[in-house]
Amino acid sequence: MEVPFVHLHCHSHYSLLDGAGKISDLVKRTKDLGMPALALTDHGNLHGALEFYQTAKKEGIKPIIGYEAYIAHGNRTEKSADGKNKAYSHLTLLALNHTGYKNLLKLASIAHLEGFYYKPRIDKEVLEQFNDGLLCLSGCASSEIAKLILAGSSKCFDKAKEIAEWYRRLFGDRYYLEIQDHGLEIQKTILEGTRKLADELNIPMVATNDVHYIYKEDDKTQDMLVCVGRAELYNDPKRKQADSDQFFFRSGNEMKRALPSYEDAIARTIEIADRVNIDLDLSKRYFPVFTPPNQLSSNDYLRQISLEGLKKR
């Protein structure tokens, strides 16, 4: 009998040159394993959200629309960090309802239009404005908290604690500490530090698997996509190799074997899925409304700005 579990951190092929699973195949695997719901959390975009929503609904799977955000360490408009690792960290956001879905759309748009630096980034300022209806997981090994835990000093742990408290104040009972184990040595350190944080701050933990492909044997396919993204040759012995083949769509039983002492964190995925209720009306069209200035008609205003643009070019 399968251990009840729902994937809350999952990448599709819309995580460009990183995810190797098609949405239809991810939903099928969810159904085959008897899971009641699935979250889609592609890197920095919501390109697959509607396709995912419709496909999941059709197959009787509850869709949880999410987004793995890149969050700037400072202001999103600052573009002076020395390298991408100092420019952003990862954060997992899930929409609980229609309001949350609309806020995800706002955040993703702001990230591309205002915060793009290496990646489309948000910051804590816009998260304060647009967090209604969102549930927040602390993130993977590339999250701000995980990086501080890995730094190893008591000062860095205190800083991680401070950040976790900030998120808890903002999200309340919509904030969880995310734990993962793909067999990586660094994750053992992160796991220990996260458990200590959870105990000291009384913040619940939730188990996720950072899904980038569906079956274990798909790891080489995903590795090739990463090579394309990095402009590296797959057969180059000097290139950075994949550290693990465990970023696949694990069953509930496989999650229990990976995290044997964290049954509560595994069960909490079902609790979170039960909190989600997104109902999108796709029968209507929502076109933006523009009101031209100076009482001009739409045609006259279009002509005016076209001529201005022509002169400029």
N, C-alpha and C positions, 0 to 999 in steps of 0.2 A: 504493500500500500504506500502511495506517495505521500510524503510530508507536505502539508498545505503550504504553498509559497507562491508569491507573485513577483515577477521581475519589475523592479522600479527604476532600473538604470540600464537602458537598452539603446543601442545605436543601430540604425539602418544604413542603407547605402546613401541616404541623404547626409550622413556624416562623411562628407566628401573625401575620398581617398583615404578613408579610415575604417568605415563600416562596410562589412561584406555581406550583410543579410538584406534580402528584399523584404519589404513590408508584408507582402502576401505570405512569404515563407515563415516569417517571424510569428504571424498570427496563426498559421497552420500548426507550428510547433507548440504554441501556447495551448491550442485546442487539443492536440494529440496528448499532451502531458496532463490534461484535465485541469489546467489553471483557469480561474474565472475571469482574470483581468490581465492587462499588460500595459506598461508605461513605455512611451517612446520619448527618449531624451537625447536627440541628436545634438551634435556639437554646434553651438552658436546659431542655430536656425530652426525654423518651424516649417521648412519646405515640405515635409512629409505629413504634416498634421492632419489635413483633410483626407488624404488618401488613407492614412492609418485609421482615422475615425470611421470612415465609411466601411473599410475592409473588416475592422474588428466588429462593428455593429452587425454586419451581414453574417458573420460567423458566430454570433452570440457571445462574443468576448467584450467585457467592459473596457473601453478605451480610456487610458489615462494619458492625457496630452501633457508632455513635459518638454524640458529644454535643459541641456547642460550648458549653463552660462559661463562665459569668461568674465570674471569680475576683476576690475582694475584694483591695484593695491592703493592707489590714491584716487584722484579725480579722473574720470573717463576721458576728459579732453587733454590731459597731460600725455605727451608723447615723447618723453625723454628717457625712459627706462633703458638701462644697458642690457639688452637681450630680452627675449620673450618671457623667460622664466621670472624676470623681475617686473614684467609688464602686466601680468594677470595670473589668477588662480582659477580653479574650477569650482563650480557650485551647481547642485542639482535642484531644479525647481519643477514642481508638479502643479497643474491646475486642479483645484478641487471642484470648481463649478464654472458657470459661464463667465462670471466676473473675473475669475482667475485666468481663464482662457484669453479674455480681452487684454488683461494686464500682461500676459506673456507676449502677446502680439506687440504691445507698446514697448516692452523691454527689448525685444528682438530688433524692432525698428530703430530705437534709440541707439542700440549697440552698433548697428551698421552706419547710421547717419552721423553720430556724434562721437562714438568711442572707438572707432576702428584704428587699431595699432597692432600689427601682427595678426590680431584676431578681432572680431566684433565684440567690444567690451561694454559692460554696464559698470555701475559703481554703487556704493552704499546709499548715495543720495537718491538715485532714481529707484532703488529698491525700497526705500522708505516711502516714496510716493505711490508706487504701484505694486504693493505686496498683498492687497486684499484678495482673498480667494486663492492664494497660493500656499502651497506646503513646501518647506525647504529642508533638504537633506544636506549635511555638511560637506559632502563631496568625496571624491576618490583620493588617491595618493598625490594628486596634483592640486589638492585643495589648500587653502591658506592654513587651516588648522593642521592638516597632515604634514605640511612642510615645516611648521614650527615644532611639531612633535619630533620629527626626524632630526631637527637641529640639535636636540639632545640636552640643552642646558635648562636649568630651572627657570631662568629668565624667559626663555622661549616658551616653556610650558605655561608660565603665568600669562604670557601674551596670548597663547592659544585659548586659555581659560577666559580671558577678557573678551576675545572675539566671539567665543561660544555664548557668553552671557549677553553680548550685544544682539546676536541673532535671536536668542531666546526672548529678550525684551521685545524685539520687533515682531516676531512670529508667534510668540506664546506657545500654545500646545500644537502649533503647526511646524515646530522645529524638531528635527531628529539628528542624532549623530550617526553618520553612515559608516558601516564597517564592511570590509571586503577581504577576501583571502584567495589570491590566485597562485599561491605557492611562492610568492616573492619574499625575499628576506626582509625588505624594507616594510612590508605590510605587517609582519610580526611586531615590529617596533611600533608602528602606527596603531595596531590593534590594542596593544598594551596601554599606550598613552590615551587612546580614545576611551577605553574602559575606565581608566582612572578619572578622566574628565566627566564621564557619565555618572560615576559614583559620587564625585565631589559636588557636582552641580545638579544632580537628580534630573538629567536630561535622558530620555529614552533613546536606545540604539535601534537601528534597523539594518538588516543585512541585505546587501545587494551584490550582484555579480555584474561587472562592467562588460556587458555583452557587446562584442564586436563582430561575431560570426555565430552561426547557428550550431554547427557540429564541431567537435574537437578537431577533426581532420581538415576543417576549413581554415586552419590557422595559417597555412602557407599562402592561400589565396589572399587573405587579409594582409599578410606580410608583403606580398607583391604590390598591393594597392599603396601601402605605406612607402614602398620604394619609389613608386611613381611620384607621390607627393613630395618626397625628399630629393627627387632627381638622382637616385642612386641605382646602381646595377644590382639586381638580385643576387648575382653570383660573385659580387665583390666581397672577398673575405674580410676587408677592413671596415665594411659598413656596420652600423649598429644593428645587431640581431635582436629578434623578438625574445623577450625574457621568459615568456611563459606561453603554454598552449591551453590555458584555462579560461580564456576570455570568451567562452562559448555559452550557449543557452542551456545552463544547467537545470536539471530537474530538482524538485524539492529534496529528494533523497541525496542527490549530489551536493546540494547546499548544506545539508546536515553533516555530511562527511567532511566538507571543507571547513565548517565552523561548528564542531561538535559541542562546544560549551556555550553556544549562543542560540539556544532554541527559542528564547523569548524574542530575540531580534529577528529571527526567521518568521515566527508567527506574526510579528507586528506588521509584516508586509500585507497580510490579509486585512488587518485592522485598518491600515491606510487605504487599501483598495475600497473597503466598505465606506470610507468617508467621501469618496469621489462620486460626483453626480454631474456629468457634463451632458447637456442636451442642446445640440446645435440645430437650428432651423435652416436647412440648406435649400428650402423651397423658395426663399426670397432672395432678391438681389439688393445689395447694399452699396449703391454708388455714392461717392463723395459729392457733397453739395458745395459749389463755388459761387460766391457772390461777387461779381466784378465791381471795381471801385467806380466812383463818380457817375453812378447810374448808367453805366455803359451796358449795352446788350452783350451777351456772351460772344457773339460773332465779331462785334466791333472791338471788344477787348482782346480777343484772340488775334485779330489783325494788328492791333496796336503793338502787342508784345512780340509778335512775329517780326514786324518791321524794325523794332528796336534791336531785336536779336540779330537781324540781318546786317544792320549798320555796325553793330559791335564786332561781328565776324569779318 
